[in-house]
Amino acid sequence: MSNKNIGIKDVAVAAGVSVTTVSHVLNDVSYARISSETRARVKSAAAQLGYGPNRLAQALRTRRTGLLGLVSEDIATTPHAGRIILGADDAARARGYNLMIVNTSISASPGSRNADVEALLERRVDGILYATMYHRILDVPGNLGSVPSVLVDAVSSRSTIAAVVPDEEGGAKTAVTALLAAGHTRIGFLNSTDDVPSSHGRLRGFADTLSAAGLDGAAAPVQTGPSEVQGGYEAALRMLQLSKPPTGIFCYNDRMAMGAYRAAAELGLSVPADLSIVGFDDQELIAGNLHPGLTTVALPHYEMGAWATGTLIDAIEGKADLAGLALQPTVLDCPLVTRGSVGPPPDPATPRGNFCAAPCVNYSERCIASS
């Protein structure tokens, strides 16, 4: 809590510096030539005295309010994507800014989205973050560019707003490389039927990595389905009943991977002894609670929120060029999270599971024809 009876002169006396030096340190004036030791002494004195800057006076002088707006397109109600908000809030607080959140939905009308942005503008926010639940191409509200703005997990259809997105292609390469490193030479991909950047990027990463390893065609089968548990289950059943099924499967997301676990179990396959599985997203409620735990690629939700906020504040303070950044989205790495679902391929001489002589046509019931 700041002490209203303590002034900047008191801080200057306690720190043994001038009032100007205190002002430059506490307002983070970039051009001021002040040693790190002096900066630390000033901040320590201010903290001990309970001195806080006058936000109203700062706003009048700098024409900034210290408020950032965040339009949350469904992420506030999504546990894993909600880390975008945590990253943004941590980065904002570290720079002396506060975050104001407005929740919207992917199904909201253009007029509703414009109204959400306008609500933030009316509160004189210094900049706006617009974050989406999954990586998609966004028709941005027309009034979004009224103040410095950054998109999180989305790109503008007109390439007019700076954006940060996950490295979908690189994440897929990381996943497939983990299966190759374990010794697999037949690797399948369960992809989503959704026409979104992630499905295209992950397919490119999968195909390019296997092609570079000299594997393609029957050694790299692809099945598609809805990006949910049932879609992964049905796509995995089709793939695992090919004449030469893969020994490793890369899944579009962790939910499809959960479906692949179920399909493997119904076919008498053990993970990872008979079949290795890698997911994408690192949804901890899923990946950490499957048995064995799912090796997967993490989406950098926290990192995207923090990067976007730091960049937005830099732009507000004249330290970053958002127009230049808008020419191409910033891409952040998707690291591998290793758990227990990847192992070496099984011995080809050892029978795997219980398979019919012909492919199943009813994927809703366990195949018992071979028992």
C-alpha positions in Angstrom: 0.0 0.0 0.0 1.3 3.4 -0.9 1.7 6.1 1.8 0.0 9.4 0.7 2.0 11.3 3.2 5.3 10.3 1.6 6.4 12.4 -1.4 9.1 12.0 -4.1 11.4 14.3 -2.1 11.4 11.9 0.8 12.4 9.1 -1.5 15.2 11.2 -2.9 16.6 12.1 0.5 16.4 8.4 1.7 18.2 7.2 -1.5 20.7 10.1 -1.5 19.8 11.2 -5.1 18.0 14.0 -6.8 14.2 14.2 -7.3 14.8 13.9 -11.1 16.7 10.6 -10.6 13.9 9.2 -8.5 11.4 10.3 -11.2 13.4 8.7 -13.9 13.8 5.4 -12.0 10.2 5.0 -10.9 8.9 6.0 -14.3 11.3 3.7 -16.1 12.7 6.4 -18.4 14.7 4.5 -20.9 17.1 7.3 -21.9 18.2 8.1 -18.4 21.8 7.1 -17.7 21.4 5.7 -14.2 23.5 2.8 -12.8 21.8 -0.4 -11.8 23.0 0.1 -8.3 21.4 3.6 -8.1 18.1 2.2 -9.6 18.1 -0.6 -7.0 18.7 1.9 -4.1 15.9 4.2 -5.3 13.4 1.3 -5.6 14.4 0.0 -2.2 13.9 3.4 -0.6 10.5 3.8 -2.3 9.4 0.4 -1.1 10.6 1.0 2.5 8.8 4.3 2.7 5.6 3.0 1.0 5.8 5.5 -1.8 3.8 4.9 -4.9 3.5 7.0 -8.0 0.5 9.2 -8.5 -1.4 7.3 -11.3 -3.7 10.3 -12.1 -0.7 12.6 -12.4 1.1 10.1 -14.5 -1.9 9.8 -16.8 -2.2 13.5 -17.2 1.5 13.8 -18.0 2.0 10.8 -20.3 -1.6 10.6 -21.6 -1.6 6.9 -20.6 -3.8 5.2 -18.1 -1.8 2.1 -17.4 -4.7 -0.1 -18.5 -4.6 -2.8 -21.1 -7.7 -4.4 -22.6 -7.9 -8.1 -23.4 -10.7 -9.4 -25.6 -11.0 -13.1 -24.6 -12.7 -15.2 -27.4 -13.7 -18.2 -25.3 -10.3 -18.6 -23.6 -11.5 -17.4 -20.2 -13.7 -20.5 -20.0 -11.2 -22.9 -21.4 -8.7 -24.3 -18.8 -5.7 -24.9 -21.0 -6.0 -21.8 -23.2 -6.7 -19.7 -20.1 -3.0 -19.7 -19.5 -2.9 -16.9 -22.1 -4.6 -14.7 -19.6 -2.1 -15.7 -16.8 0.9 -14.9 -19.1 -0.6 -11.6 -20.1 -1.4 -10.6 -16.5 2.0 -11.5 -15.2 3.7 -9.5 -18.0 1.4 -6.5 -17.5 2.0 -6.4 -13.7 5.7 -6.7 -14.2 5.6 -3.5 -16.2 3.2 -1.6 -14.0 0.1 -2.1 -16.1 -3.3 -3.6 -15.2 -5.4 -5.9 -17.4 -9.1 -5.4 -18.1 -10.8 -8.4 -19.7 -13.9 -8.6 -21.9 -15.2 -12.1 -22.8 -16.6 -12.8 -26.2 -17.3 -15.9 -28.3 -16.3 -17.3 -31.7 -20.0 -17.3 -32.6 -20.4 -13.6 -31.7 -21.5 -11.3 -34.5 -19.1 -8.7 -36.0 -21.2 -6.0 -34.4 -20.9 -7.6 -31.0 -17.1 -7.8 -31.3 -16.9 -4.2 -32.3 -19.0 -3.3 -29.3 -16.6 -5.3 -27.0 -13.6 -3.4 -28.4 -15.5 -0.1 -28.1 -16.2 -0.8 -24.4 -12.5 -1.0 -23.8 -11.7 2.1 -25.8 -14.3 4.0 -23.8 -12.3 3.1 -20.7 -9.2 4.7 -22.3 -7.1 1.5 -22.4 -3.6 2.1 -23.7 -3.6 -1.0 -25.9 -5.7 -4.1 -26.7 -4.9 -7.8 -26.9 -7.3 -10.0 -28.8 -6.9 -13.7 -27.9 -8.7 -16.7 -29.4 -9.2 -20.2 -28.0 -7.4 -21.9 -30.9 -5.1 -20.8 -33.8 -7.3 -19.4 -36.5 -7.6 -16.7 -39.1 -9.6 -13.8 -37.7 -11.7 -11.0 -39.3 -10.6 -8.4 -36.8 -13.1 -5.8 -35.5 -12.8 -2.6 -37.6 -12.1 -0.5 -34.5 -9.3 -2.7 -33.1 -6.5 -0.6 -34.6 -7.7 2.6 -32.8 -5.0 1.9 -30.2 -1.9 -0.4 -30.3 -3.1 -3.9 -30.6 -1.8 -7.5 -30.8 -3.5 -10.8 -31.7 -2.8 -13.9 -29.6 -3.2 -17.3 -31.2 -4.8 -15.8 -34.3 -3.7 -13.9 -37.4 -5.6 -11.2 -39.2 -7.2 -12.1 -42.5 -5.9 -8.7 -43.7 -2.4 -8.9 -42.1 -2.9 -5.5 -40.5 -2.4 -6.4 -36.8 0.7 -7.8 -35.2 0.2 -11.4 -34.1 1.8 -14.3 -32.1 1.0 -17.9 -32.9 2.3 -21.4 -32.0 4.7 -23.2 -34.4 2.3 -25.8 -35.6 4.7 -27.2 -38.2 7.6 -27.2 -35.9 5.6 -28.9 -33.1 4.6 -31.7 -35.5 8.2 -32.2 -36.5 9.1 -32.5 -32.8 6.4 -35.1 -32.2 7.4 -37.2 -35.3 11.1 -36.9 -34.5 10.4 -38.4 -31.0 8.8 -41.4 -32.7 11.7 -41.7 -35.2 14.2 -41.5 -32.4 12.5 -44.4 -30.6 13.0 -46.5 -33.8 9.7 -46.4 -35.5 9.6 -46.7 -39.3 5.8 -46.9 -39.8 4.2 -43.7 -38.3 0.6 -42.6 -38.8 -1.1 -39.3 -38.3 -4.6 -38.8 -37.0 -5.5 -35.3 -38.3 -8.5 -33.1 -37.8 -11.1 -32.5 -40.4 -11.2 -28.8 -39.4 -10.0 -26.4 -42.0 -7.7 -24.4 -39.7 -4.0 -23.4 -39.7 -3.2 -26.0 -37.1 -4.5 -29.0 -39.2 -2.6 -27.8 -42.3 0.6 -26.9 -40.4 0.7 -30.1 -38.4 0.2 -32.2 -41.6 3.1 -30.4 -43.3 5.3 -31.0 -40.4 4.4 -34.7 -40.3 4.9 -35.3 -44.0 8.1 -33.2 -44.3 9.8 -35.0 -41.4 9.0 -38.5 -42.6 9.9 -37.6 -46.2 13.3 -36.3 -44.9 13.7 -39.7 -43.2 12.9 -41.6 -46.4 9.5 -42.7 -45.2 6.3 -42.0 -47.1 3.3 -43.7 -48.7 2.3 -46.8 -46.7 4.9 -46.0 -44.1 3.2 -42.7 -43.3 -0.6 -43.2 -43.4 -3.0 -40.4 -42.6 -6.6 -40.7 -41.3 -8.9 -37.8 -40.5 -11.8 -37.2 -38.1 -13.4 -34.7 -35.9 -10.9 -33.4 -33.4 -12.5 -35.0 -30.4 -12.2 -38.4 -28.5 -14.7 -40.2 -30.8 -13.1 -38.8 -33.9 -9.7 -40.1 -32.8 -11.1 -43.4 -31.8 -12.7 -44.1 -35.1 -9.7 -42.8 -37.1 -7.3 -44.9 -35.1 -9.4 -48.1 -35.6 -9.3 -47.5 -39.4 -5.5 -47.0 -39.3 -4.7 -49.9 -37.0 -6.6 -52.3 -39.2 -4.6 -51.5 -42.3 -2.7 -54.4 -43.8 0.5 -52.9 -42.4 -0.5 -50.8 -39.5 1.9 -48.2 -38.0 3.7 -48.9 -34.8 3.6 -45.2 -33.8 0.8 -42.7 -34.1 1.0 -38.9 -34.0 -2.4 -37.3 -33.1 -3.6 -33.9 -34.0 -4.5 -33.2 -30.3 -4.7 -34.9 -27.0 -8.4 -35.6 -27.3 -7.8 -37.6 -30.5 -4.9 -39.3 -28.7 -7.3 -40.4 -25.9 -9.5 -41.9 -28.6 -6.5 -43.7 -30.0 -5.8 -45.2 -26.6 -9.3 -46.6 -26.5 -9.0 -48.0 -30.0 -5.7 -49.7 -29.1 -7.2 -51.2 -26.0 -10.1 -52.7 -27.9 -7.7 -54.2 -30.4 -5.7 -55.8 -27.6 -2.7 -53.4 -28.1 -0.7 -52.1 -25.2 0.7 -48.6 -25.1 3.7 -48.3 -25.6 4.7 -52.0 -25.9 2.7 -52.5 -29.0 1.9 -49.0 -30.1 3.5 -45.6 -29.3 1.3 -42.5 -29.3 2.2 -38.8 -29.3 -0.4 -36.0 -28.9 -0.4 -32.2 -29.3 -1.6 -29.4 -26.9 -0.5 -30.8 -23.5 -4.0 -30.5 -22.0 -2.9 -31.6 -18.5 -6.3 -33.0 -17.5 -6.0 -35.4 -20.4 -2.3 -36.0 -21.1 -1.3 -36.3 -17.4 -4.1 -38.6 -16.5 -4.0 -41.2 -19.3 -2.3 -44.5 -18.5 0.5 -44.4 -19.3 0.9 -40.6 -19.4 0.7 -39.1 -22.9 3.9 -37.8 -24.4 2.7 -34.7 -26.2 3.7 -31.3 -27.6 2.8 -28.3 -25.5 1.1 -25.2 -26.9 2.8 -22.1 -25.6 -0.3 -20.4 -24.2 1.4 -18.7 -21.3 4.4 -17.6 -23.4 2.1 -16.2 -26.1 0.2 -14.1 -23.6 3.4 -12.8 -22.0 5.1 -12.1 -25.4 2.0 -10.3 -26.7 1.7 -8.1 -23.6 5.4 -7.2 -23.4 5.4 -6.3 -27.1 2.2 -4.3 -26.7 3.6 -2.3 -23.8 6.8 -1.7 -25.8 4.7 -0.3 -28.6 2.8 1.9 -26.2 6.0 3.3 -24.9 7.5 3.8 -28.3 10.0 0.9 -28.2 8.4 -1.4 -30.8 7.0 -1.1 -34.3 3.7 -3.0 -34.5 3.3 -2.1 -38.2 6.5 -4.0 -39.0 5.6 -6.9 -36.8 2.2 -7.1 -38.6 3.9 -8.1 -41.8 4.5 -11.6 -40.5 3.2 -13.3 -37.3 5.7 -14.1 -34.6 5.9 -17.9 -34.1 6.7 -19.5 -30.7 8.1 -23.0 -30.2 6.0 -25.9 -29.1 8.2 -28.1 -26.8 7.9 -31.8 -26.3 6.5 -33.0 -22.9 7.8 -36.5 -22.3 5.7 -39.0 -20.4 5.2 -42.7 -20.9 3.5 -43.3 -24.2 6.5 -43.7 -26.5 8.7 -46.8 -26.6 10.6 -48.8 -29.2 8.6 -50.6 -31.9 7.5 -54.2 -31.1 9.3 -57.2 -32.5 7.8 -57.8 -36.0 7.8 -61.6 -35.3 5.5 -61.1 -32.2 1.7 -61.0 -33.0 0.1 -57.7 -32.1 -3.4 -57.7 -30.6 -6.5 -59.3 -32.0 -7.2 -58.4 -35.6 -9.8 -59.6 -38.1 -8.8 -60.9 -41.5 -10.9 -58.1 -43.1 -11.3 -54.5 -42.0 -14.1 -53.8 -39.5 -17.1 -51.9 -40.7 -18.7 -51.3 -37.3 -16.4 -49.2 -35.2 -18.8 -48.8 -32.3 -18.3 -52.4 -31.0 -15.2 -54.4 -30.1 -14.1 -56.8 -32.8 -14.4 -60.3 -31.5 -14.3 -62.3 -34.8 -10.7 -63.4 -34.2 -11.3 -64.6 -30.6 
